[in-house]
């Protein structure tokens, strides 16, 4: 069997950074201070846990408690849902992402997982917005985990507990941090660049970069043959 692990933002769902802006707006609403940046490359790790804790440390010279993080997470989710109600078209699926997930789930050769740098609750909300069947997926978010390596490893661990015959693992992602994660972990990577700037990931050594999931055969070929980024 092959375990296929998808990132969420930019890989399955896109919102033109509206979710990132919502994160920043929620922080300002809760703490009364401007959020420093939504350029996630500025943080030690691209995970909601690390981003939140880093900014709390910078602003207040202390660690964020688990209760504080959970309270912020709940407010963040509520704000995402509220923004979605105001502008229903904000969060969209990458073309043919839903159909691809459904076809993979119907194929006994594959196990489908999610490893998102975001917290699990907002990720599920966004996947639900675009009708991707979350209940059938192995989903891991940044809750309690610092790095994307940690998140991906947990998805793999969950999958192996359910299936002892996984022979290959492939990651699907859209960003530079997906390249670094898969290089670190020795995982093959299929790149997704919705805007068509496939050279962004190709130049980073990704062997297959697609604009979307319309060509299912090309995607499957990558699942079987793509390698670890060079």
Backbone torsions as a table, in degrees:
resi	resn	phi	psi	omega
1	UNK	NA	154.5	179.2
2	UNK	-117.2	127.6	174.9
3	UNK	-92.9	121.4	178.3
4	UNK	-109.7	118.6	-176.9
5	UNK	-108.9	123.3	-180.0
6	UNK	-104.6	139.7	161.8
7	UNK	-73.4	171.3	179.8
8	UNK	-106.4	-69.2	-172.1
9	UNK	-68.9	121.6	-178.6
10	UNK	86.3	-18.1	-178.9
11	UNK	-102.9	-45.7	176.5
12	UNK	-112.4	-34.9	-176.4
13	UNK	-129.0	139.5	173.0
14	UNK	-130.7	147.9	-177.3
15	UNK	-142.9	15.9	-178.5
16	UNK	53.2	42.6	176.6
17	UNK	68.7	13.2	179.8
18	UNK	-65.3	-32.6	177.1
19	UNK	-69.6	-37.2	176.8
20	UNK	-65.0	-42.1	177.9
21	UNK	-64.7	-34.7	177.4
22	UNK	-66.7	-37.9	176.1
23	UNK	-59.0	-47.9	-178.8
24	UNK	-65.1	-40.9	-179.2
25	UNK	-67.0	-38.1	177.7
26	UNK	-63.3	-41.5	178.8
27	UNK	-61.0	-46.5	-179.5
28	UNK	-64.7	-36.4	178.2
29	UNK	-64.4	-41.2	-176.4
30	UNK	-77.9	-42.2	-170.5
31	UNK	-108.3	-9.9	178.8
32	UNK	71.1	18.7	-179.9
33	UNK	-126.6	145.3	178.8
34	UNK	-69.2	139.9	177.0
35	UNK	-74.5	133.7	-169.9
36	UNK	-63.8	-40.1	-177.0
37	UNK	-169.0	149.8	171.2
38	UNK	-108.8	17.7	169.4
39	UNK	-85.5	94.7	-172.1
40	UNK	-63.2	-16.9	177.6
41	UNK	-64.8	-15.9	-178.7
42	UNK	-78.2	-8.2	-175.7
43	UNK	-102.3	156.2	-177.8
44	UNK	-58.2	-38.6	176.2
45	UNK	-139.8	146.2	-178.9
46	UNK	-91.1	75.9	174.3
47	UNK	-141.6	147.2	-178.9
48	UNK	-57.2	-38.3	-179.7
49	UNK	-60.7	-49.6	-179.4
50	UNK	-66.2	-41.8	-179.2
51	UNK	-61.5	-48.6	-179.2
52	UNK	-62.3	-48.8	-176.9
53	UNK	-66.9	-34.2	179.0
54	UNK	-64.7	-44.0	-178.3
55	UNK	-69.8	-38.9	176.2
56	UNK	-60.3	-42.9	180.0
57	UNK	-63.6	-42.3	-179.2
58	UNK	-66.6	-39.8	-175.4
59	UNK	-81.8	-34.0	-170.6
60	UNK	-123.3	0.0	178.6
61	UNK	54.2	44.4	177.9
62	UNK	-154.3	167.7	176.9
63	UNK	-86.6	146.5	174.8
64	UNK	-79.6	135.5	178.1
65	UNK	-80.1	162.6	177.4
66	UNK	-62.5	-39.5	179.7
67	UNK	-64.7	-39.8	179.3
68	UNK	-65.8	-42.1	178.5
69	UNK	-63.6	-42.1	180.0
70	UNK	-65.7	-40.3	178.5
71	UNK	-63.0	-43.2	178.1
72	UNK	-64.1	-43.1	-179.2
73	UNK	-59.1	-43.2	179.7
74	UNK	-63.7	-40.8	178.5
75	UNK	-66.4	-40.4	178.3
76	UNK	-60.4	-46.9	178.9
77	UNK	-61.4	-45.0	179.5
78	UNK	-60.0	-39.0	-179.8
79	UNK	-70.2	-37.5	175.8
80	UNK	-60.6	-46.2	-179.5
81	UNK	-63.4	-42.4	179.8
82	UNK	-63.9	-42.9	178.5
83	UNK	-64.2	-37.0	178.1
84	UNK	-63.3	-39.3	179.0
85	UNK	-65.4	-37.6	-179.0
86	UNK	-70.2	-41.7	-178.3
87	UNK	-132.7	86.0	-172.8
88	UNK	-57.8	-22.8	-176.4
89	UNK	-87.1	4.0	-173.9
90	UNK	-62.0	-47.6	-177.3
91	UNK	-102.9	123.3	-177.7
92	UNK	-127.2	155.4	174.1
93	UNK	-79.6	143.1	166.2
94	UNK	-58.6	135.0	-174.6
95	UNK	-49.0	128.6	177.0
96	UNK	68.3	13.6	177.2
97	UNK	-65.1	-46.5	-179.2
98	UNK	-60.4	-46.4	-178.8
99	UNK	-63.2	-37.5	179.7
100	UNK	-66.9	-44.8	177.7
101	UNK	-59.2	-44.3	-178.7
102	UNK	-64.1	-40.6	179.4
103	UNK	-67.4	-39.0	178.3
104	UNK	-64.8	-40.6	-179.9
105	UNK	-65.2	-26.8	179.9
106	UNK	-83.3	-10.5	-176.1
107	UNK	-100.6	118.7	-174.3
108	UNK	-68.4	-7.1	177.6
109	UNK	-77.9	-15.3	-169.1
110	UNK	-122.3	147.5	168.6
111	UNK	-118.2	137.2	-175.5
112	UNK	-115.8	126.5	179.9
113	UNK	-126.9	165.2	176.0
114	UNK	-124.3	131.5	172.6
115	UNK	-132.5	97.3	-176.0
116	UNK	-107.6	142.4	175.6
117	UNK	-72.0	-12.0	175.4
118	UNK	-83.0	166.3	173.1
119	UNK	-66.2	156.0	-173.0
120	UNK	-65.5	-43.4	-174.9
121	UNK	-60.8	-51.2	177.5
122	UNK	-65.0	-32.3	177.9
123	UNK	-63.0	-43.9	179.1
124	UNK	-63.7	-40.9	177.4
125	UNK	-58.1	-46.0	-178.2
126	UNK	-67.8	-38.4	176.8
127	UNK	-66.2	-37.8	176.7
128	UNK	-64.6	-34.7	177.9
129	UNK	-54.8	-36.5	-175.1
130	UNK	-106.5	15.2	171.8
131	UNK	63.3	30.4	171.4
132	UNK	-81.3	129.2	-171.4
133	UNK	-71.4	81.9	-174.0
134	UNK	-59.6	-36.3	-174.3
135	UNK	-63.6	-16.1	-179.4
136	UNK	-99.7	1.9	-175.6
137	UNK	-107.8	156.3	172.4
138	UNK	-91.9	106.6	-170.2
139	UNK	-110.2	129.1	174.4
140	UNK	-129.7	133.2	175.5
141	UNK	-116.6	-170.7	-174.9
142	UNK	-80.8	-0.2	-177.7
143	UNK	-53.8	115.3	177.8
144	UNK	74.8	8.5	-178.3
145	UNK	-127.1	139.7	-173.7
146	UNK	-85.1	-48.7	-170.1
147	UNK	-113.4	165.2	177.4
148	UNK	-70.6	-28.4	173.9
149	UNK	-60.6	-44.8	179.6
150	UNK	-60.5	-43.1	-178.1
151	UNK	-64.8	-47.3	-178.9
152	UNK	-64.2	-41.0	178.3
153	UNK	-60.3	-36.9	179.4
154	UNK	-67.5	-39.2	176.5
155	UNK	-61.1	-43.2	179.0
156	UNK	-63.0	-43.2	179.2
157	UNK	-61.6	-45.3	177.7
158	UNK	-59.7	-43.5	-178.4
159	UNK	-65.5	-41.0	-178.2
160	UNK	-69.8	-26.0	176.0
161	UNK	-68.1	-30.4	-179.6
162	UNK	-90.8	-27.5	-175.1
163	UNK	-136.6	118.5	-177.2
164	UNK	-95.8	8.7	-176.7
165	UNK	-120.4	33.0	177.1
166	UNK	-77.3	121.4	-176.7
167	UNK	-106.8	-18.8	-177.0
168	UNK	-149.2	144.0	177.9
169	UNK	-127.4	129.6	180.0
170	UNK	-126.6	137.1	178.4
171	UNK	-106.8	145.6	177.9
172	UNK	-123.8	119.2	-176.8
173	UNK	-151.9	174.0	-171.8
174	UNK	-124.1	-8.9	-167.1
175	UNK	-123.7	169.1	-178.2
176	UNK	-61.0	-33.4	-179.8
177	UNK	-72.4	-22.4	173.2
178	UNK	-70.4	-34.1	176.4
179	UNK	-66.0	-47.3	-178.6
180	UNK	-65.0	-38.4	179.2
181	UNK	-63.6	-47.2	-177.6
182	UNK	-70.0	-32.6	173.9
183	UNK	-63.5	-45.9	-179.8
184	UNK	-59.1	-39.3	-172.8
185	UNK	-96.0	-5.1	-179.5
186	UNK	69.3	37.8	-177.6
187	UNK	-107.5	136.9	172.3
188	UNK	-61.5	147.3	-176.4
189	UNK	-131.2	129.8	167.2
190	UNK	-101.9	126.4	-179.7
191	UNK	-92.4	145.9	175.0
192	UNK	-125.3	124.8	176.6
193	UNK	-131.5	92.3	-172.5
194	UNK	-55.9	-34.9	-178.1
195	UNK	-79.1	-2.7	176.3
196	UNK	89.2	-0.1	179.7
197	UNK	-82.3	61.6	-172.5
198	UNK	-63.0	-24.4	-178.4
199	UNK	-65.1	-21.4	179.5
200	UNK	-57.2	-47.2	179.4
201	UNK	-85.4	-32.8	178.0
202	UNK	-59.2	-40.7	179.7
203	UNK	-67.1	-17.7	177.5
204	UNK	-93.2	6.9	174.6
205	UNK	96.3	11.2	178.8
206	UNK	-81.1	125.8	-172.4
207	UNK	-74.4	-30.3	179.5
208	UNK	-133.2	121.3	177.3
209	UNK	-128.5	123.5	-179.4
210	UNK	-113.1	152.7	176.7
211	UNK	-75.5	-35.7	-179.9
212	UNK	-160.6	-160.8	-174.5
213	UNK	-108.4	17.9	-175.9
214	UNK	-61.1	-41.2	179.8
215	UNK	-89.9	88.3	-176.2
216	UNK	-64.2	-36.0	179.8
217	UNK	-64.2	-40.3	177.7
218	UNK	-64.9	-40.2	177.6
219	UNK	-62.2	-46.3	-179.7
220	UNK	-63.1	-38.3	177.1
221	UNK	-59.0	-39.6	176.9
222	UNK	-65.5	-40.1	178.8
223	UNK	-56.1	-39.6	-176.3
224	UNK	-85.4	-25.5	-167.3
225	UNK	-125.1	-18.1	-175.4
226	UNK	-65.4	152.7	-176.7
227	UNK	-116.1	178.8	176.2
228	UNK	-65.1	138.6	177.7
229	UNK	-52.6	139.0	-176.4
230	UNK	-79.7	NA	NA
